[in-house]
């Protein structure tokens, strides 16, 4: 239990120092903003002090940050998503396969799929919620995208962006498998 407690206050120290440096603030400036002494801030940053909740509230209020930003875990700098490890969502009797490569999370507000469509496959997507946007980046084949009674044909290397709150249809025009990446962007809540 003592080890866990030690890790939390060391994490707070590292987070506080990172926030201070990212804003190019000196310890004196943070002391002025928060009402916490420079000496106490230095001890917190070094992990030499276990600050009380009231001191932490002074810090977060003075810096206009969330309380959890001082204690949440670091997000990894690198996330590796391997295509071979992803199980696809299949439709159209397996002729349409969508692989969720980069899952949605609150910080990103988007997700990325790799889609494979077999020759002759057509797939209609229901409208997404209002404000949802879709980007398609072609990697292989030829794709027809229809929405708002307009049809667009994409080939290798092409891209398209549209509001996805209307029904839209994808159709593989190639004589072989078509592949593309879809980025779905959700509005901030």
N, C-alpha and C positions, 0 to 999 in steps of 0.2 A: 504494500500500500504506500509506503514512504517513497519508493522508487517512482510509482505512478504520479504522485504529487510533485516530485522533483521534476519530472518530465513536463508537466503542465506549466510550471512557472518558468522553466527554461524556454519552452515554446513561446510563452507570452513575451519573454525578453527578446527572442529572435524576431518575432513578429513586429514588436514595437520598433526595434531598431530598423527593420526593413522598411516599415511605413515611414519612419522619420527620414531615412536616407532617400527613399523614393521621392519625397517632397522637398528634399534639400533643406531640411530644418536642422538647426543646432539643438543641443540639449537645452540651452537657455531659451530658445524660441518655443520649444515644446513646453517647458516649465511655465512660460508666460501664457500660453494657450490653455493649459490644463489646470493650473493652480497646484501642480505637484512639483516639489522641489527638484532642482537639477540633480542633486546628490541621490535622491530616491529614484529618479528616472534612470540614472547611470547604473545603480544597483540592480534595478529591474532588467535593464538591457543585458547586463553581464550574467544574469541568472543568480545573483547573490542575495536577492530579496524575494520573498513570497508576498506579493502585494495583496492587500485586502480588497474585497469587492468594491468598497466605496472608493478606493484609490483607482481601481480599474474603471469605474464609472466616470470619474473625473477625466481620465485619459481619453476614453472613447467619446465622451461629450465634447471635450476640448478639441479633439482632432476630427470630429464629425464622422466617426466610423462606427460600424456595428460592434457589439460586444464580442460576437463570435469571430470577428476577423482577427482577434488577438489569440484565439484558442483553437481555431479550426485547423485541421491537418493540412499540410502542404499538398498541393496537387502535383502529381508527377510532371516533370518537364517534358517527358516523352511518353506517349501512348502508342503502342504498336498494335495495329489491327491486321491480322493475316486473313486474306481472302479464303484460303483453304480451311480455316477454322470456323467459318461462319456458315450456319445452316440457313438456307434461303426460305423466304415466304414464297409459296408457289400458287399460281392461279392459271386459268386457261389450260387445265389438265397437264400442268407442269411445263407448258410452253413459255410461260412468263415466270421468271425467277428474280426476286428482289433480295439482295444481300445487304443487311444493315451493317455498314462498315464503321460508321462513327455514330454512336447513339446520342440522342438528345440529352442535354442536361441544362439546368436553369441558367448557368453562366454563358453557355454558347448560344442558345436559342435556335439551333439548327441541328439537322441530322443529315448523314450522307449515305446513300445507297448505291450499290453497283447493280445494274439491271441487265439481265440476259433475256433476249427474246428469240425464239426459234423462227425459222423461215415461215412467213405467212401468218404469224401470230398477231392478234389484235387485242388490246386491253383497254377498257374504259375505266377511268378512275372517278369515283364519286367526288363531288366538290369537297374541298377541305374547308376548315373554318375561315371566317372572314379575316383578311389580313395575312393569310398564309401565302408565301411566294415559293415558286419552284424554279430551279435552274437545272438545265440538262446540258451535259457536256458529252458529246459523242466521242467514242473511242474506236468503234468498229461497226461497219455496216451502213445501213440507210434507214432512217426513222421518219415516219410521218407523224406529226403532232397536230391534233385538231382541237381547238377550243374557240368559243365565241363565233362559231360558223366559219372560222378561218383555218386554213391548212398550211402547214409549214413542213418542208422536207429538209432533214438534216443529214449530213454525211460526216465521215471521219474528220474530227477536229472542230466541227461546228458546235455552237452553243446557243441556247435560247433561254429567256427568262420570262415568266408570266405570273399573273395572279392566279392562284390555284383554287379560288373559291367558286369556280364553275366546273361542270363536268368537262373532262378532257380525255382524249383518246390517243393511244400510241399504237402505231402499226408498223411492223417490220416490213420494209419494201425490198430488202436484200434477198438474194438467193442463198443466203447462209445465215448463221447466227448474228444478231446485232447486239452490241454492248454499249452501255452508256452509264454515266454517273448522274445521279439526281441528288441535288442539295435542296432540302426542304427547310425554309426559314420561317419560324413562327414569330408572330408579333410579341413584343415585350408585354407582360401582364401588368 
